[in-house]
Amino acid sequence: MYRPSLKSGWSLILLFIFALILFVIAQSSYVTIEADFYQQKVEAAQTMKAWMDTLKAEQTRLSIPFDPINDPYQTGLIGEARSTITTDRGLLSHKQAAINPNLGVIFVEEFNKAGLNPGDHIAVGITGSNPAINLALYSAIKVMQLKPSIVVSLSSAAYGANRPEYTWLDMEAVLKNKGLIDFGCSYASLGGKDDLGIGLADDGISALLAAMRRNGVPLISGATLEENVKTRETVYDQMLPEGQRYKLFVNIGRGLANVGSEPNANQITEGLTRKLAEKEFFPEGIMMVMARKNVPIFSIQHIQRWVKKYKLQTNSTLMPVPGEGPSFSVKKHNVLIASICLVLLIAAIILVIVLDRSDRRFMANIVDPDEEL
């Protein structure tokens, strides 16, 4: 005859409660997985934030006004729409995207992928157009203990380091004077059209030359763009110790002395490339010269692409926290804890089944007195 299970409803209720407890434990258990080169990335982010704070304090001391609309974090790294040392139109969105202390993770990651080690020599070509990117690059250089040879095209596109009294060289000098960096630009050019400042007014040229003088940085100035590129090749060679070689050339932006021409810049693949010498460019910039010397090239022109790639989007109201974000670490459910909870739940279910079967066998051995009559 049919006999229902003798297992009480309480056992099923307890099993259900136990399952809920295990689910909550598994659901709330996370493990933090650190990204590659985590310590270097965090240190670069903290370093850049400290530098940003230092430059902000210096700009405040100098009574140079901040742009309350275009520079919502009041960093001073967003310049003016137009000044005497402004060469061309710059996209404000590009400058704002770079105002992120975590930007250095790009260079830390890419430089490690390129195989750079402490003490390696790198050649660097920057401009004054996006000082925040320059800071991010410098933070990676310091953290990774690289030895840079840096040349800057000092003029700037709109919203860059384009205040005549506070150029990139002046920002760099603040960090040097406070002992925060022990490297910087060794040479500077005027930048702009043909790297000769063509299109700038005389007072703009004078302001750039004055900035070089007060910061003790020699001027690179030829009669043509080709001469300036050749001079850059010479000074890069002079800055490299005998018996050493450059392990990487880093280009930031679209300075003509670096890329050669606007059409060239559009053809150059961003990121790390070892095949630039396989293409023909005219006129050549120093990037092409370095590539023909078998120096790998790393170039960043459109910072927003890199911000998106490394998931560094900024919040419009709050400065990103240094060292936080998916480029540093991610939280995932703890698979070990979840597995243990699953094993415990299966064991509990099996235990209930076994006990239920034992009760069935026990009841089957009981003699019903009515049946014997």
Sequence and secondary structure as in RCSB ss.txt:
>XXXX:A:sequence
MYRPSLKSGWSLILLFIFALILFVIAQSSYVTIEADFYQQKVEAAQTMKAWMDTLKAEQTRLSIPFDPINDPYQT
GLIGEARSTITTDRGLLSHKQAAINPNLGVIFVEEFNKAGLNPGDHIAVGITGSNPAINLALYSAIKVMQLKPSI
VVSLSSAAYGANRPEYTWLDMEAVLKNKGLIDFGCSYASLGGKDDLGIGLADDGISALLAAMRRNGVPLISGATL
EENVKTRETVYDQMLPEGQRYKLFVNIGRGLANVGSEPNANQITEGLTRKLAEKEFFPEGIMMVMARKNVPIFSI
QHIQRWVKKYKLQTNSTLMPVPGEGPSFSVKKHNVLIASICLVLLIAAIILVIVLDRSDRRFMANIVDPDEEL
>XXXX:A:secstr
        HHHHHHHHHHHHHHHHHHHH EEEEE TTHHHHHHHHHHHHHHHHHHHHHHHHTT    TTT TT  
S S  S  TTB S   HHHHHHT  GGGHHHHHHHHHHTT  TT EEEEEEESS HHHHHHHHHHHHHTT EEEE
EEE  B TTSS BTTB HHHHHHHHHHTTS S  EEEEE BSBTTBTBT  HHHHHHHHHHHHHTT  B   SSH
HHHHHHHHHHHHHHS TT  EEEEEEES  HHHHSSHHHHHHS SEEES GGGS  SS  HHHHHHHTT  EEEE
  HHHHHHHTT    SSS   TT STTTEEEEE HHHHHHHHHHHHHHHHHHHHHHHHHHHHHHT   HHHH 
